Amino acid sequence: MSTRTLEFSLEPVDNHQLASLCGPLDENLHQIEQACDVTIARRSAHFRIQGTGASRERAARALRFFLSSQAIPKMRSALMTFSSA
């Protein structure tokens, strides 16, 4: 499978929510990277996800889910759902 990049922005930008989504030192992003086998780069609310097609989409869904559902504190346990999907 080829590795490609998916780029998107999360809108509207709420710096408090974005900080909660990413976690201290981007720890939450690192967990999504590990669970989905991708690489995530971020600048403000613009994300670049590198990986295979299914993995990229899973990581993007996870980011959107955690931001939209306000479920950020429950991120660790929910990551298992996305990594097995």
Secondary structure in CASP SS format (residue, H / E / C, confidence):
PFRMAT SS
TARGET T0000
AUTHOR 0000-0000-0000
METHOD secondary structure of the structure
MODEL  1
M C 1.00
S C 1.00
T C 1.00
R E 1.00
T E 1.00
L E 1.00
E E 1.00
F E 1.00
S E 1.00
L C 1.00
E C 1.00
P C 1.00
V C 1.00
D C 1.00
N H 1.00
H H 1.00
Q H 1.00
L H 1.00
A H 1.00
S H 1.00
L H 1.00
C H 1.00
G C 1.00
P H 1.00
L H 1.00
D H 1.00
E H 1.00
N H 1.00
L H 1.00
H H 1.00
Q H 1.00
I H 1.00
E H 1.00
Q H 1.00
A H 1.00
C H 1.00
D C 1.00
V C 1.00
T E 1.00
I E 1.00
A E 1.00
R E 1.00
R E 1.00
S C 1.00
A C 1.00
H E 1.00
F E 1.00
R E 1.00
I E 1.00
Q E 1.00
G E 1.00
T C 1.00
G H 1.00
A H 1.00
S H 1.00
R H 1.00
E H 1.00
R H 1.00
A H 1.00
A H 1.00
R H 1.00
A H 1.00
L H 1.00
R H 1.00
F H 1.00
F H 1.00
L H 1.00
S H 1.00
S H 1.00
Q C 1.00
A C 1.00
I H 1.00
P H 1.00
K H 1.00
M H 1.00
R H 1.00
S H 1.00
A H 1.00
L H 1.00
M H 1.00
T H 1.00
F H 1.00
S H 1.00
S H 1.00
A C 1.00
END
